[in-house]
Amino acid sequence: MKLEVDRVSKRFNGDAGGGTEALRDVSLSITEGEFVCLLGPSGCGKTTLLRIIAGLESPTEGEVRVDGVPVDGPTPRLGMIFQDYSLYPWRRVIDNIAFGLELAGVQKAERLARAGEYLDLVGLEGFANSFPYELSGGMRQRVAVARALATNPAVVLMDEPFGALDAQTRNAMQLELLEIWTKTKKTVLFVTHSVDEAVFLADRIMVLSPRPGRVREIIEVTEPRPRDRTCEGCAAIRRHVLGLINE
């Protein structure tokens, strides 16, 4: 499996004939099983790029392909996880996880069985019949992860999924996500504004410039996992990335 972002640009047209150039000539190639983080200053187009990759926005120029097939709209091959969880408050946890399978026409018994497997994977075995309001923020995000994985997408797209969590919960969720990624071997593209998070999680970090977002640099993170956040190698990468963002 290969995800290709090929010279993607995006302009939003204004009402008075002006407009905003959000992205300019962005290219990226991600191979199967890679964990790539997307970083850049606020307003650089990180979320716009992720939405284009997910098929939720159309590029003004360029193309996104999965295994050579252009992405021209939402597809089960691309699973999306949002910062605000986007869970249905009236559906129990198990039914939230099974929602994508329900849309795909999977029979009830099978979709609940598959949803149960992913519920176990994210460590929420005892919460199948709970409602989202009964869960903590970290637990809701785990439900969102399980829902995205349940449809077996080729690529999981994550838009600052831990941004609303406190620091302790965020660190715990990063560890859990890496454990899930190790088990599932999924390809992950993860948007974050945290340099520390990117260095801890990623195989590679793509740094975007201020708007219009362009590729400043793609950095390989070669520190072995599990990573020590305080090691000199991680600190050196953090310094380099921060320098790119602050230039």
N, C-alpha and C positions, 0 to 999 in steps of 0.2 A: 504494500500500500504506500502510495506517495501523495502528499498534499502539496500542490503547487499554487503559489500566488505569483501571477505573471504580470508585472508592470501595471499594477492596479493604481488608479488615480480616482479621486472622488471630489466633486464640486457640488455644493448645495447652492442652488440659485435663489437669490433674494427677490422680494416682491418688487423692488424698484430697479430691477435689471442688474443689481450687483451680485453678490454671492460670496460664498466662503469656500476656499480651496482647503479641504480637510486632509487629503492624502495626495502624494505625488510620486508616481513611478515606483511603487513598493513591490519588491520581489522577494520571495522566500520559498524554500523547498524543505519539506519535513518528511523524513522517512518513517516507516512503520516502527512503533514502539518508542519513538523519541518523546522527550518532555522538553518543550520549548516555552520560554517565558518571553512576553512582550512588554517592554518597559519604555517609558518616555515621560516628559513633563506633562502637566495637566493641559488638556486641550489639543494634544498632538495627534489625535485620531485613532487611539488604540481601540476603543470600543467600536468606532465606525468600521475599522478594518475587520474586527472580529465578526460584526454583523454582516459584512459583505461576504466573508468566508462562509458564514452559516447560511447564506442565501436569503437573509432578512432585508438586505439592502442590495441595490444594483450598483456596480462601479460605473463611473463615467467613462473610464477607459480601462483596458486590461481584462484579465480573466482569472478565475479560480477554478482549479481542476482537482478532482479526486480520481486517482488512477487513470488520468487522461480524459476523464469525462467532465465537461464543464458544469459548474454549479450555477443553476439559473433559478433557484428557489429553495425553500426548505426541503431537506431530504433526511430520511432516517439514518443515512450514513454519517451524518454530522449531529452529534448531541450537544446541546447548549445548556450551560449552568450559569444562572444569573446571580448577582450579588444579593438581590432581595428574595432569593429562594423561589419565588413564583409558584408556591404551592397553593392548591385549591383548599380554602379553609373549611369547606363543607364536606370534603372527602377525607376518610381515614387514611392513615399513613400507607397502608398496603394498597389502597385504591389510588393514591397519588403516584406511587411507584409504578403501578400497572397501567397508568393512563395512556402512555405511548403505545403499549401493546394493545390496549382496547381500540385505539384509533386505527391500528394496523389490522384489526379484525381477528385477533387471536382469541380463541374460545376462553370463556371465563376460568375454567378449571386450570388450563395451561398458563394463562397470564398470571393468576394468583400464585401458582407454584413458582413461576419464574421470578415474580416480584418478591416472594418469600426468600428465595436464594440470595437476591441482592440486599434484602433487608438484613439477612445474616452477615453478608459480606461487610456491611458498614456498621455492624455491631449494635443493631437496634431490634434484636429478636423479640424482646418483650413489648414492643410498642406498635405492633401491627394495627391494632384497633384504636390507637390514640388519634386525636385530631391535632393539626399543626399548632394550635394555640396552647396545647398542653406541653409542648416541647421547648427546650432552650434553643438559642440561636444556632449553636453548634450542631445540635441534633437535627434541626430543620435543614441545615445545609447538607448533612449526611443523607437525609431523605432525597434532597435534590440530586445528589451524586448518584444514589441508587436508581432514581428515576431515569437519569441520563444513560446509565450503563445498561438498564434492563432491555433496551431495544437493540443492544449490541452494535453501537455505531462504530464506524472505522476510526473516527476522530472525535475526541471530547474537547469542546471549546468552553473555557471557563473565564467569565468576565468579573475579575476582582471578587471571587466567591467568598473570601474571608475578610473583606474590607470592613464589614460592619461588626466584627467580633472583637472582644477584648483581647489584649496581647497574649494572655495565658491560653485562652481557648484557641486563638489563631495558631499558636505554635503547636498545640496538640493536634489541630486539624491538618496542619501541614504534614506531621508525622503519619497520621492516618491515611491521608491522600497518597503519600509515597508507598505505604504498605499496600493499598488497594491497587495502585499503578503497577507495583511489582507483581502482584497476583494476576492482574488482568492483561498486562502487556499492551495496554491501550496507548494510542498516540494522543498526546495532550498538547494543546496550545492554551497557555494560561496568561491572561492579562493581569498585571499587578502594577501598583504605584510604589511598591516596597522593594528597594534594592536588596535588602536582607532576605526577603522571601524568595526573590528570583535566584539569588546565589545559592540558597539552601535547596531549592527544588530542581533547578533546570539542568539539562544537558547542554543547552545553548540558550543565550540571552540575546534577543534582538532589541537594540536600542533605537528608538525613533527620535527624530529631530523635532523641535517646536514646529507648530503648524506653518505650512503644510507638512504633515508627517512624511519623512523620508527615512530610509535606512541609514543611520549613522554608522553602526557597526554591529556585527554578529559575533558574539564572544563565546567560545567554548569553555565550559566549566569542567575541568578535568579532575577536580578533587574527588576522591573516592567516597562512596556512600557506605554507611551513614556518615553524614558530614558533621563536623564540629564547627558550629557557627563562629567560634572564636579563633579558629586556626589561622595561621599567617596567610596561607593560600587563599582562603575565603576573604580575608581582610584586603588582600591585594586586589582581588577582583572587584570587591565593593568600591574601593578607592577609584579604580579605573572607570567603572560604570558611572559613579557619581560625577567624576570629572567630565564624562561625555554629556551627561544630562545637564550639568551646570554651565557648560561652555556657552 
